[in-house]
């Protein structure tokens, strides 16, 4: 299984393109410990890519 950010982004875009998504949520892209920890920038950038993939491909909210 390929768990690269590019694969996850592509999968999100595929699902969002169905037009059936009512809710999109991304939880905890950054854990604020108050410390500068290695990898924090990468985690934040990855989270931003996932948010952009979902919202950028969200056509409309279907009737509930």
PDB file of N, CA, C and O in Angstrom, chain B, residues numbered from 101:
ATOM      1  N   UNK B 101       0.850  -1.174   0.000  1.00  0.00           N
ATOM      2  CA  UNK B 101       0.000   0.000   0.000  1.00  0.00           C
ATOM      3  C   UNK B 101       0.894   1.234   0.000  1.00  0.00           C
ATOM      4  O   UNK B 101       1.861   1.314   0.757  1.00  0.00           O
ATOM      5  N   UNK B 102       0.561   2.185  -0.849  1.00  0.00           N
ATOM      6  CA  UNK B 102       1.314   3.430  -0.932  1.00  0.00           C
ATOM      7  C   UNK B 102       0.627   4.478  -0.069  1.00  0.00           C
ATOM      8  O   UNK B 102      -0.500   4.883  -0.357  1.00  0.00           O
ATOM      9  N   UNK B 103       1.297   4.915   0.979  1.00  0.00           N
ATOM     10  CA  UNK B 103       0.726   5.905   1.890  1.00  0.00           C
ATOM     11  C   UNK B 103       1.347   7.280   1.704  1.00  0.00           C
ATOM     12  O   UNK B 103       1.330   8.094   2.628  1.00  0.00           O
ATOM     13  N   UNK B 104       1.896   7.552   0.525  1.00  0.00           N
ATOM     14  CA  UNK B 104       2.512   8.860   0.303  1.00  0.00           C
ATOM     15  C   UNK B 104       1.434   9.943   0.302  1.00  0.00           C
ATOM     16  O   UNK B 104       0.260   9.669   0.053  1.00  0.00           O
ATOM     17  N   UNK B 105       1.850  11.162   0.581  1.00  0.00           N
ATOM     18  CA  UNK B 105       0.898  12.273   0.611  1.00  0.00           C
ATOM     19  C   UNK B 105       0.232  12.445  -0.748  1.00  0.00           C
ATOM     20  O   UNK B 105      -0.944  12.799  -0.821  1.00  0.00           O
ATOM     21  N   UNK B 106       0.972  12.197  -1.824  1.00  0.00           N
ATOM     22  CA  UNK B 106       0.398  12.331  -3.170  1.00  0.00           C
ATOM     23  C   UNK B 106      -0.733  11.330  -3.389  1.00  0.00           C
ATOM     24  O   UNK B 106      -1.742  11.658  -4.012  1.00  0.00           O
ATOM     25  N   UNK B 107      -0.567  10.120  -2.882  1.00  0.00           N
ATOM     26  CA  UNK B 107      -1.612   9.100  -3.017  1.00  0.00           C
ATOM     27  C   UNK B 107      -2.841   9.480  -2.206  1.00  0.00           C
ATOM     28  O   UNK B 107      -3.969   9.346  -2.680  1.00  0.00           O
ATOM     29  N   UNK B 108      -2.627   9.948  -0.997  1.00  0.00           N
ATOM     30  CA  UNK B 108      -3.749  10.348  -0.143  1.00  0.00           C
ATOM     31  C   UNK B 108      -4.494  11.525  -0.776  1.00  0.00           C
ATOM     32  O   UNK B 108      -5.725  11.542  -0.783  1.00  0.00           O
ATOM     33  N   UNK B 109      -3.765  12.502  -1.303  1.00  0.00           N
ATOM     34  CA  UNK B 109      -4.388  13.652  -1.968  1.00  0.00           C
ATOM     35  C   UNK B 109      -5.212  13.183  -3.161  1.00  0.00           C
ATOM     36  O   UNK B 109      -6.349  13.622  -3.337  1.00  0.00           O
ATOM     37  N   UNK B 110      -4.659  12.308  -3.969  1.00  0.00           N
ATOM     38  CA  UNK B 110      -5.378  11.785  -5.141  1.00  0.00           C
ATOM     39  C   UNK B 110      -6.652  11.054  -4.713  1.00  0.00           C
ATOM     40  O   UNK B 110      -7.697  11.205  -5.345  1.00  0.00           O
ATOM     41  N   UNK B 111      -6.567  10.269  -3.650  1.00  0.00           N
ATOM     42  CA  UNK B 111      -7.746   9.548  -3.162  1.00  0.00           C
ATOM     43  C   UNK B 111      -8.816  10.507  -2.640  1.00  0.00           C
ATOM     44  O   UNK B 111     -10.004  10.300  -2.882  1.00  0.00           O
ATOM     45  N   UNK B 112      -8.407  11.540  -1.935  1.00  0.00           N
ATOM     46  CA  UNK B 112      -9.362  12.541  -1.457  1.00  0.00           C
ATOM     47  C   UNK B 112     -10.044  13.208  -2.643  1.00  0.00           C
ATOM     48  O   UNK B 112     -11.264  13.374  -2.643  1.00  0.00           O
ATOM     49  N   UNK B 113      -9.274  13.589  -3.646  1.00  0.00           N
ATOM     50  CA  UNK B 113      -9.837  14.246  -4.823  1.00  0.00           C
ATOM     51  C   UNK B 113     -10.837  13.341  -5.535  1.00  0.00           C
ATOM     52  O   UNK B 113     -11.878  13.808  -5.996  1.00  0.00           O
ATOM     53  N   UNK B 114     -10.529  12.058  -5.626  1.00  0.00           N
ATOM     54  CA  UNK B 114     -11.432  11.102  -6.274  1.00  0.00           C
ATOM     55  C   UNK B 114     -12.764  11.036  -5.543  1.00  0.00           C
ATOM     56  O   UNK B 114     -13.824  11.062  -6.168  1.00  0.00           O
ATOM     57  N   UNK B 115     -12.709  10.953  -4.224  1.00  0.00           N
ATOM     58  CA  UNK B 115     -13.936  10.877  -3.429  1.00  0.00           C
ATOM     59  C   UNK B 115     -14.716  12.188  -3.525  1.00  0.00           C
ATOM     60  O   UNK B 115     -15.936  12.171  -3.692  1.00  0.00           O
ATOM     61  N   UNK B 116     -14.031  13.305  -3.423  1.00  0.00           N
ATOM     62  CA  UNK B 116     -14.715  14.599  -3.482  1.00  0.00           C
ATOM     63  C   UNK B 116     -15.370  14.815  -4.840  1.00  0.00           C
ATOM     64  O   UNK B 116     -16.419  15.453  -4.925  1.00  0.00           O
ATOM     65  N   UNK B 117     -14.767  14.293  -5.898  1.00  0.00           N
ATOM     66  CA  UNK B 117     -15.321  14.443  -7.245  1.00  0.00           C
ATOM     67  C   UNK B 117     -16.639  13.694  -7.442  1.00  0.00           C
ATOM     68  O   UNK B 117     -17.332  13.927  -8.432  1.00  0.00           O
ATOM     69  N   UNK B 118     -16.996  12.799  -6.520  1.00  0.00           N
ATOM     70  CA  UNK B 118     -18.257  12.065  -6.651  1.00  0.00           C
ATOM     71  C   UNK B 118     -19.462  12.973  -6.438  1.00  0.00           C
ATOM     72  O   UNK B 118     -20.560  12.672  -6.905  1.00  0.00           O
ATOM     73  N   UNK B 119     -19.257  14.083  -5.734  1.00  0.00           N
ATOM     74  CA  UNK B 119     -20.366  14.984  -5.441  1.00  0.00           C
ATOM     75  C   UNK B 119     -21.263  14.481  -4.324  1.00  0.00           C
ATOM     76  O   UNK B 119     -22.339  15.036  -4.099  1.00  0.00           O
ATOM     77  N   UNK B 120     -20.839  13.442  -3.624  1.00  0.00           N
ATOM     78  CA  UNK B 120     -21.666  12.849  -2.575  1.00  0.00           C
ATOM     79  C   UNK B 120     -21.192  13.200  -1.166  1.00  0.00           C
ATOM     80  O   UNK B 120     -21.787  12.748  -0.188  1.00  0.00           O
ATOM     81  N   UNK B 121     -20.149  13.987  -1.049  1.00  0.00           N
ATOM     82  CA  UNK B 121     -19.576  14.290   0.261  1.00  0.00           C
ATOM     83  C   UNK B 121     -20.396  15.385   0.935  1.00  0.00           C
ATOM     84  O   UNK B 121     -20.593  16.465   0.377  1.00  0.00           O
ATOM     85  N   UNK B 122     -20.868  15.089   2.141  1.00  0.00           N
ATOM     86  CA  UNK B 122     -21.657  16.045   2.911  1.00  0.00           C
ATOM     87  C   UNK B 122     -20.766  16.768   3.922  1.00  0.00           C
ATOM     88  O   UNK B 122     -20.953  17.958   4.176  1.00  0.00           O
ATOM     89  N   UNK B 123     -19.806  16.058   4.492  1.00  0.00           N
ATOM     90  CA  UNK B 123     -18.929  16.617   5.519  1.00  0.00           C
ATOM     91  C   UNK B 123     -17.489  16.242   5.200  1.00  0.00           C
ATOM     92  O   UNK B 123     -17.207  15.114   4.798  1.00  0.00           O
ATOM     93  N   UNK B 124     -16.590  17.186   5.378  1.00  0.00           N
ATOM     94  CA  UNK B 124     -15.157  16.921   5.215  1.00  0.00           C
ATOM     95  C   UNK B 124     -14.457  17.433   6.453  1.00  0.00           C
ATOM     96  O   UNK B 124     -14.638  18.589   6.835  1.00  0.00           O
ATOM     97  N   UNK B 125     -13.657  16.587   7.087  1.00  0.00           N
ATOM     98  CA  UNK B 125     -12.988  16.951   8.324  1.00  0.00           C
ATOM     99  C   UNK B 125     -11.553  16.451   8.299  1.00  0.00           C
ATOM    100  O   UNK B 125     -11.278  15.333   7.864  1.00  0.00           O
ATOM    101  N   UNK B 126     -10.668  17.274   8.761  1.00  0.00           N
ATOM    102  CA  UNK B 126      -9.286  16.863   8.971  1.00  0.00           C
ATOM    103  C   UNK B 126      -8.933  17.277  10.380  1.00  0.00           C
ATOM    104  O   UNK B 126      -8.997  18.458  10.720  1.00  0.00           O
ATOM    105  N   UNK B 127      -8.568  16.330  11.188  1.00  0.00           N
ATOM    106  CA  UNK B 127      -8.341  16.588  12.599  1.00  0.00           C
ATOM    107  C   UNK B 127      -6.863  16.456  12.948  1.00  0.00           C
ATOM    108  O   UNK B 127      -6.202  15.502  12.539  1.00  0.00           O
ATOM    109  N   UNK B 128      -6.362  17.402  13.692  1.00  0.00           N
ATOM    110  CA  UNK B 128      -5.039  17.330  14.295  1.00  0.00           C
ATOM    111  C   UNK B 128      -3.903  17.230  13.282  1.00  0.00           C
ATOM    112  O   UNK B 128      -3.218  16.210  13.202  1.00  0.00           O
ATOM    113  N   UNK B 129      -3.711  18.295  12.511  1.00  0.00           N
ATOM    114  CA  UNK B 129      -2.574  18.307  11.596  1.00  0.00           C
ATOM    115  C   UNK B 129      -1.314  18.821  12.282  1.00  0.00           C
ATOM    116  O   UNK B 129      -0.211  18.657  11.761  1.00  0.00           O
ATOM    117  N   UNK B 130      -1.470  19.429  13.425  1.00  0.00           N
ATOM    118  CA  UNK B 130      -0.325  19.986  14.143  1.00  0.00           C
ATOM    119  C   UNK B 130      -0.558  19.830  15.635  1.00  0.00           C
ATOM    120  O   UNK B 130      -1.593  20.236  16.163  1.00  0.00           O
ATOM    121  N   UNK B 131       0.412  19.240  16.300  1.00  0.00           N
ATOM    122  CA  UNK B 131       0.311  19.045  17.737  1.00  0.00           C
ATOM    123  C   UNK B 131       1.181  20.087  18.417  1.00  0.00           C
ATOM    124  O   UNK B 131       2.408  19.999  18.365  1.00  0.00           O
ATOM    125  N   UNK B 132       0.571  21.056  19.043  1.00  0.00           N
ATOM    126  CA  UNK B 132       1.296  22.161  19.658  1.00  0.00           C
ATOM    127  C   UNK B 132       1.779  21.767  21.045  1.00  0.00           C
ATOM    128  O   UNK B 132       0.998  21.697  21.995  1.00  0.00           O
ATOM    129  N   UNK B 133       3.064  21.514  21.145  1.00  0.00           N
ATOM    130  CA  UNK B 133       3.647  21.174  22.442  1.00  0.00           C
ATOM    131  C   UNK B 133       4.376  22.359  23.048  1.00  0.00           C
ATOM    132  O   UNK B 133       4.848  22.303  24.183  1.00  0.00           O
ATOM    133  N   UNK B 134       4.462  23.445  22.264  1.00  0.00           N
ATOM    134  CA  UNK B 134       5.216  24.593  22.732  1.00  0.00           C
ATOM    135  C   UNK B 134       6.701  24.459  22.450  1.00  0.00           C
ATOM    136  O   UNK B 134       7.476  25.371  22.740  1.00  0.00           O
ATOM    137  N   UNK B 135       7.101  23.331  21.889  1.00  0.00           N
ATOM    138  CA  UNK B 135       8.504  23.083  21.579  1.00  0.00           C
ATOM    139  C   UNK B 135       8.711  23.043  20.072  1.00  0.00           C
ATOM    140  O   UNK B 135       7.811  22.682  19.314  1.00  0.00           O
ATOM    141  N   UNK B 136       9.907  23.419  19.655  1.00  0.00           N
ATOM    142  CA  UNK B 136      10.293  23.251  18.257  1.00  0.00           C
ATOM    143  C   UNK B 136      10.755  21.810  18.093  1.00  0.00           C
ATOM    144  O   UNK B 136      11.812  21.431  18.599  1.00  0.00           O
ATOM    145  N   UNK B 137       9.974  21.015  17.393  1.00  0.00           N
ATOM    146  CA  UNK B 137      10.334  19.612  17.192  1.00  0.00           C
ATOM    147  C   UNK B 137      10.599  19.357  15.721  1.00  0.00           C
ATOM    148  O   UNK B 137       9.958  19.966  14.864  1.00  0.00           O
ATOM    149  N   UNK B 138      11.534  18.468  15.412  1.00  0.00           N
ATOM    150  CA  UNK B 138      11.809  18.137  14.016  1.00  0.00           C
ATOM    151  C   UNK B 138      10.564  17.563  13.335  1.00  0.00           C
ATOM    152  O   UNK B 138       9.827  16.773  13.924  1.00  0.00           O
ATOM    153  N   UNK B 139      10.348  17.972  12.097  1.00  0.00           N
ATOM    154  CA  UNK B 139       9.229  17.440  11.337  1.00  0.00           C
ATOM    155  C   UNK B 139       7.952  18.239  11.443  1.00  0.00           C
ATOM    156  O   UNK B 139       6.976  17.942  10.755  1.00  0.00           O
ATOM    157  N   UNK B 140       7.942  19.246  12.292  1.00  0.00           N
ATOM    158  CA  UNK B 140       6.727  20.039  12.487  1.00  0.00           C
ATOM    159  C   UNK B 140       6.290  20.715  11.191  1.00  0.00           C
ATOM    160  O   UNK B 140       5.102  20.743  10.870  1.00  0.00           O
ATOM    161  N   UNK B 141       7.255  21.260  10.446  1.00  0.00           N
ATOM    162  CA  UNK B 141       6.933  21.932   9.187  1.00  0.00           C
ATOM    163  C   UNK B 141       6.349  20.953   8.179  1.00  0.00           C
ATOM    164  O   UNK B 141       5.405  21.281   7.460  1.00  0.00           O
ATOM    165  N   UNK B 142       6.913  19.750   8.129  1.00  0.00           N
ATOM    166  CA  UNK B 142       6.423  18.727   7.203  1.00  0.00           C
ATOM    167  C   UNK B 142       5.002  18.324   7.554  1.00  0.00           C
ATOM    168  O   UNK B 142       4.162  18.171   6.666  1.00  0.00           O
ATOM    169  N   UNK B 143       4.726  18.152   8.832  1.00  0.00           N
ATOM    170  CA  UNK B 143       3.374  17.787   9.269  1.00  0.00           C
ATOM    171  C   UNK B 143       2.371  18.877   8.915  1.00  0.00           C
ATOM    172  O   UNK B 143       1.271  18.589   8.443  1.00  0.00           O
ATOM    173  N   UNK B 144       2.754  20.122   9.145  1.00  0.00           N
ATOM    174  CA  UNK B 144       1.862  21.236   8.839  1.00  0.00           C
ATOM    175  C   UNK B 144       1.611  21.342   7.341  1.00  0.00           C
ATOM    176  O   UNK B 144       0.471  21.536   6.919  1.00  0.00           O
ATOM    177  N   UNK B 145       2.662  21.218   6.531  1.00  0.00           N
ATOM    178  CA  UNK B 145       2.515  21.288   5.079  1.00  0.00           C
ATOM    179  C   UNK B 145       1.646  20.141   4.560  1.00  0.00           C
ATOM    180  O   UNK B 145       0.802  20.347   3.688  1.00  0.00           O
ATOM    181  N   UNK B 146       1.848  18.948   5.086  1.00  0.00           N
ATOM    182  CA  UNK B 146       1.027  17.803   4.674  1.00  0.00           C
ATOM    183  C   UNK B 146      -0.440  18.045   5.011  1.00  0.00           C
ATOM    184  O   UNK B 146      -1.319  17.753   4.200  1.00  0.00           O
ATOM    185  N   UNK B 147      -0.706  18.570   6.188  1.00  0.00           N
ATOM    186  CA  UNK B 147      -2.079  18.882   6.576  1.00  0.00           C
ATOM    187  C   UNK B 147      -2.709  19.913   5.664  1.00  0.00           C
ATOM    188  O   UNK B 147      -3.879  19.798   5.298  1.00  0.00           O
ATOM    189  N   UNK B 148      -1.932  20.923   5.295  1.00  0.00           N
ATOM    190  CA  UNK B 148      -2.444  21.952   4.382  1.00  0.00           C
ATOM    191  C   UNK B 148      -2.770  21.356   3.017  1.00  0.00           C
ATOM    192  O   UNK B 148      -3.754  21.744   2.389  1.00  0.00           O
ATOM    193  N   UNK B 149      -1.952  20.420   2.559  1.00  0.00           N
ATOM    194  CA  UNK B 149      -2.210  19.757   1.271  1.00  0.00           C
ATOM    195  C   UNK B 149      -3.503  18.945   1.332  1.00  0.00           C
ATOM    196  O   UNK B 149      -4.276  18.933   0.374  1.00  0.00           O
ATOM    197  N   UNK B 150      -3.738  18.269   2.455  1.00  0.00           N
ATOM    198  CA  UNK B 150      -4.951  17.467   2.599  1.00  0.00           C
ATOM    199  C   UNK B 150      -6.196  18.351   2.662  1.00  0.00           C
ATOM    200  O   UNK B 150      -7.228  18.014   2.081  1.00  0.00           O
ATOM    201  N   UNK B 151      -6.102  19.470   3.361  1.00  0.00           N
ATOM    202  CA  UNK B 151      -7.224  20.411   3.415  1.00  0.00           C
ATOM    203  C   UNK B 151      -7.517  20.952   2.022  1.00  0.00           C
ATOM    204  O   UNK B 151      -8.670  21.000   1.596  1.00  0.00           O
ATOM    205  N   UNK B 152      -6.470  21.359   1.319  1.00  0.00           N
ATOM    206  CA  UNK B 152      -6.636  21.912  -0.027  1.00  0.00           C
ATOM    207  C   UNK B 152      -7.224  20.885  -0.988  1.00  0.00           C
ATOM    208  O   UNK B 152      -8.051  21.228  -1.833  1.00  0.00           O
ATOM    209  N   UNK B 153      -6.805  19.633  -0.866  1.00  0.00           N
ATOM    210  CA  UNK B 153      -7.325  18.582  -1.752  1.00  0.00           C
ATOM    211  C   UNK B 153      -8.819  18.398  -1.549  1.00  0.00           C
ATOM    212  O   UNK B 153      -9.564  18.245  -2.517  1.00  0.00           O
ATOM    213  N   UNK B 154      -9.255  18.410  -0.313  1.00  0.00           N
ATOM    214  CA  UNK B 154     -10.675  18.221  -0.038  1.00  0.00           C
ATOM    215  C   UNK B 154     -11.516  19.413  -0.439  1.00  0.00           C
ATOM    216  O   UNK B 154     -12.514  19.266  -1.145  1.00  0.00           O
ATOM    217  N   UNK B 155     -11.122  20.580   0.003  1.00  0.00           N
ATOM    218  CA  UNK B 155     -11.921  21.770  -0.282  1.00  0.00           C
ATOM    219  C   UNK B 155     -11.819  22.185  -1.740  1.00  0.00           C
ATOM    220  O   UNK B 155     -12.783  22.701  -2.306  1.00  0.00           O
ATOM    221  N   UNK B 156     -10.673  21.967  -2.350  1.00  0.00           N
ATOM    222  CA  UNK B 156     -10.481  22.339  -3.744  1.00  0.00           C
ATOM    223  C   UNK B 156     -11.305  21.508  -4.710  1.00  0.00           C
ATOM    224  O   UNK B 156     -11.604  21.960  -5.816  1.00  0.00           O
ATOM    225  N   UNK B 157     -11.675  20.307  -4.312  1.00  0.00           N
ATOM    226  CA  UNK B 157     -12.445  19.416  -5.176  1.00  0.00           C
ATOM    227  C   UNK B 157     -13.882  19.231  -4.703  1.00  0.00           C
ATOM    228  O   UNK B 157     -14.614  18.404  -5.247  1.00  0.00           O
ATOM    229  N   UNK B 158     -14.283  19.986  -3.706  1.00  0.00           N
ATOM    230  CA  UNK B 158     -15.645  19.871  -3.200  1.00  0.00           C
ATOM    231  C   UNK B 158     -16.555  20.666  -4.117  1.00  0.00           C
ATOM    232  O   UNK B 158     -16.532  21.897  -4.111  1.00  0.00           O
ATOM    233  N   UNK B 159     -17.354  19.965  -4.902  1.00  0.00           N
ATOM    234  CA  UNK B 159     -18.211  20.602  -5.903  1.00  0.00           C
ATOM    235  C   UNK B 159     -19.372  21.338  -5.251  1.00  0.00           C
ATOM    236  O   UNK B 159     -19.593  22.522  -5.508  1.00  0.00           O
ATOM    237  N   UNK B 160     -20.104  20.636  -4.415  1.00  0.00           N
ATOM    238  CA  UNK B 160     -21.224  21.229  -3.691  1.00  0.00           C
ATOM    239  C   UNK B 160     -21.667  20.248  -2.620  1.00  0.00           C
ATOM    240  O   UNK B 160     -21.309  19.070  -2.651  1.00  0.00           O
ATOM    241  N   UNK B 161     -22.437  20.741  -1.689  1.00  0.00           N
ATOM    242  CA  UNK B 161     -22.969  19.872  -0.648  1.00  0.00           C
ATOM    243  C   UNK B 161     -24.292  19.295  -1.138  1.00  0.00           C
ATOM    244  O   UNK B 161     -25.202  20.049  -1.484  1.00  0.00           O
ATOM    245  N   UNK B 162     -24.410  17.967  -1.174  1.00  0.00           N
ATOM    246  CA  UNK B 162     -25.672  17.379  -1.624  1.00  0.00           C
ATOM    247  C   UNK B 162     -26.797  17.662  -0.634  1.00  0.00           C
ATOM    248  O   UNK B 162     -26.551  17.980   0.529  1.00  0.00           O
ATOM    249  N   UNK B 163     -28.014  17.544  -1.106  1.00  0.00           N
ATOM    250  CA  UNK B 163     -29.175  17.720  -0.231  1.00  0.00           C
ATOM    251  C   UNK B 163     -29.139  16.667   0.867  1.00  0.00           C
ATOM    252  O   UNK B 163     -28.838  15.499   0.617  1.00  0.00           O
ATOM    253  N   UNK B 164     -29.445  17.088   2.064  1.00  0.00           N
ATOM    254  CA  UNK B 164     -29.440  16.172   3.212  1.00  0.00           C
ATOM    255  C   UNK B 164     -30.861  15.750   3.514  1.00  0.00           C
ATOM    256  O   UNK B 164     -31.091  14.978   4.444  1.00  0.00           O
TER     257      UNK B 164
END
